[in-house]
Structures are given as structure tokens and as C-alpha cells.
Amino acid sequence: MATIKEFENISAWEKSRELSKEIYSIINKNKEFNSNKAFTWHIMKTAGSIMDNIAEGYELGGNKEFIQFLAIAKGSSAEIRSQLYRAFDLQLISASELSELNISATEISKMIHGLIKYLKSSDKKGYKFKLIK
């Protein structure tokens, strides 16, 4: 176990940052996303929500708060997968992009689940505790 002293060192946050960048890149390359600004805004917001909730929960300092925000981040990872299916159905992303992004979002969800499980079983109560890295 490694001691995590900053949210930037949490593997699930790092991976969710990469997912967010990938989604933004696809949106910026495909001008068809501009035809539905509300959907585009929503998918971009959701992609950022995963990493933002991990960061916010960590900085609050306690296990209960961190777990609560991790649960929200996990929910956002499911929401982004749903939105990606919608983007595919609207022919805004390819089948390979859908698959790649969904694999990444699912992996993030599993990482968050593992972190929640660890925190629930930990006797450490502050955010300067050992986390699995």
C-alpha cells in the first residue's frame, strides 16, 4: 500500500482524467456534436464529474465523505456509459470508440468500487491514510 497525499495520485482519478480528455477530443474532432449542444454539454459535464467527485471527496478529509463522493463518481461512470450509447445511436461516435470508452469507464467504476470497499473496511478515518495504488 502506498500513502496517497494528493488526489492526483489516486489511480481512479488519473484514469478518469484520461477518459475525460478522450471524450473531449472526440467531441472537438466531430463537428456533428455541435448540432446538439445540450447533449454535448451534458456528456462533457459527466465526463468531468467522475474526476471532480473523486478530488472533492478526497479533499473533504473523512472516510464517510470520501465514500459518498466516490459513490457519486461511480454513478457518473455509469451515466457516461449510457451517454456514450446515445452518442453511438446518434452516429456521433463509432462502434470502436464506444467500445474503447466503455471499457475505460467500466474499469474506472471497478477501481472506485475497490476503493470504496477498502475505505469501508479501513480503521483509518482521515484522508492521509494508506490507499491501494
C-alpha positions as CSV (number, residue, x, y, z in Angstrom):
1,M,0.0,0.0,0.0
2,A,1.2,3.5,-0.8
3,T,0.3,6.6,1.2
4,I,-1.7,9.0,-1.0
5,K,-1.1,12.6,-0.1
6,E,-2.9,14.2,-3.1
7,F,-6.0,13.3,-5.0
8,E,-3.9,13.5,-8.2
9,N,-2.1,10.3,-7.1
10,I,-5.3,8.2,-6.9
11,S,-5.3,5.8,-9.9
12,A,-9.1,6.1,-10.5
13,W,-8.7,9.9,-10.7
14,E,-5.8,9.6,-13.1
15,K,-7.8,7.2,-15.3
16,S,-10.9,9.3,-15.2
17,R,-8.9,12.3,-16.3
18,E,-7.7,10.4,-19.3
19,L,-11.3,9.3,-20.1
20,S,-12.4,12.9,-19.9
21,K,-9.6,14.0,-22.3
22,E,-10.5,11.3,-24.7
23,I,-14.2,12.3,-24.8
24,Y,-13.4,16.0,-25.2
25,S,-11.0,15.1,-28.1
26,I,-13.7,13.1,-29.9
27,I,-16.2,15.9,-29.4
28,N,-13.8,18.5,-30.7
29,K,-13.0,16.4,-33.8
30,N,-16.6,15.7,-34.7
31,K,-18.5,18.9,-35.5
32,E,-21.7,16.9,-35.6
33,F,-21.7,17.2,-31.8
34,N,-22.5,20.9,-32.3
35,S,-25.9,20.0,-33.7
36,N,-27.0,19.0,-30.2
37,K,-25.4,21.5,-27.8
38,A,-27.4,20.3,-24.7
39,F,-26.3,16.7,-25.2
40,T,-22.7,17.8,-25.9
41,W,-22.6,19.9,-22.7
42,H,-24.1,17.1,-20.7
43,I,-21.7,14.4,-21.8
44,M,-18.7,16.8,-21.2
45,K,-20.0,17.7,-17.8
46,T,-20.5,14.0,-16.9
47,A,-17.0,13.1,-18.1
48,G,-15.5,15.7,-15.8
49,S,-17.8,14.8,-12.9
50,I,-16.1,11.5,-12.3
51,M,-12.7,13.0,-11.7
52,D,-14.1,16.1,-9.9
53,N,-16.1,14.0,-7.3
54,I,-13.0,11.9,-6.6
55,A,-11.0,15.0,-6.0
56,E,-13.7,16.8,-3.9
57,G,-14.4,13.7,-1.8
58,Y,-10.7,13.2,-1.0
59,E,-10.1,16.8,0.0
60,L,-13.0,16.7,2.5
61,G,-10.8,14.6,4.6
62,G,-13.0,11.9,6.2
63,N,-13.9,8.4,5.1
64,K,-17.7,8.9,5.1
65,E,-17.5,12.0,3.0
66,F,-15.0,10.4,0.6
67,I,-17.1,7.3,0.2
68,Q,-20.1,9.5,-0.5
69,F,-18.3,11.3,-3.3
70,L,-16.8,8.1,-4.6
71,A,-20.3,6.7,-4.9
72,I,-21.3,9.8,-7.0
73,A,-18.3,9.4,-9.2
74,K,-19.2,5.7,-9.7
75,G,-22.7,6.8,-10.7
76,S,-21.2,9.2,-13.1
77,S,-19.1,6.5,-14.7
78,A,-22.4,4.6,-15.4
79,E,-24.0,7.8,-16.7
80,I,-21.2,8.4,-19.1
81,R,-21.5,4.8,-20.5
82,S,-25.2,5.4,-21.0
83,Q,-24.5,8.7,-22.8
84,L,-21.9,7.0,-25.0
85,Y,-24.5,4.6,-26.2
86,R,-26.7,7.5,-27.0
87,A,-23.9,9.2,-28.9
88,F,-23.4,5.9,-30.8
89,D,-27.1,5.6,-31.6
90,L,-27.0,9.2,-32.9
91,Q,-24.0,8.2,-35.0
92,L,-21.7,10.7,-33.3
93,I,-19.1,8.0,-32.3
94,S,-18.0,4.8,-33.9
95,A,-18.5,1.3,-32.5
96,S,-14.8,1.1,-31.8
97,E,-14.9,4.4,-29.9
98,L,-17.9,3.2,-28.0
99,S,-16.2,0.0,-27.0
100,E,-12.9,1.7,-26.0
101,L,-14.6,4.4,-24.0
102,N,-17.0,2.0,-22.3
103,I,-14.1,-0.3,-21.3
104,S,-12.3,2.6,-19.8
105,A,-15.4,3.8,-17.9
106,T,-16.1,0.3,-16.6
107,E,-12.6,-0.1,-15.4
108,I,-12.9,3.3,-13.6
109,S,-16.1,2.1,-12.0
110,K,-14.4,-1.1,-10.7
111,M,-11.4,0.9,-9.4
112,I,-13.8,3.2,-7.5
113,H,-15.7,0.2,-6.2
114,G,-12.5,-1.3,-4.9
115,L,-11.5,2.0,-3.2
116,I,-15.0,2.2,-1.5
117,K,-14.7,-1.3,-0.3
118,Y,-11.2,-0.6,1.1
119,L,-12.4,2.6,2.9
120,K,-15.4,0.8,4.4
121,S,-13.1,-1.8,5.9
122,S,-10.4,0.5,7.0
123,D,-9.9,1.7,10.6
124,K,-8.3,4.9,9.3
125,K,-10.7,7.8,9.4
126,G,-8.8,10.7,7.7
127,Y,-7.7,11.3,4.2
128,K,-4.0,10.9,5.0
129,F,-4.3,7.2,5.2
130,K,-2.8,4.4,3.2
131,L,-4.7,3.6,-0.1
132,I,-4.2,0.9,-2.5
133,K,-2.3,2.3,-5.5
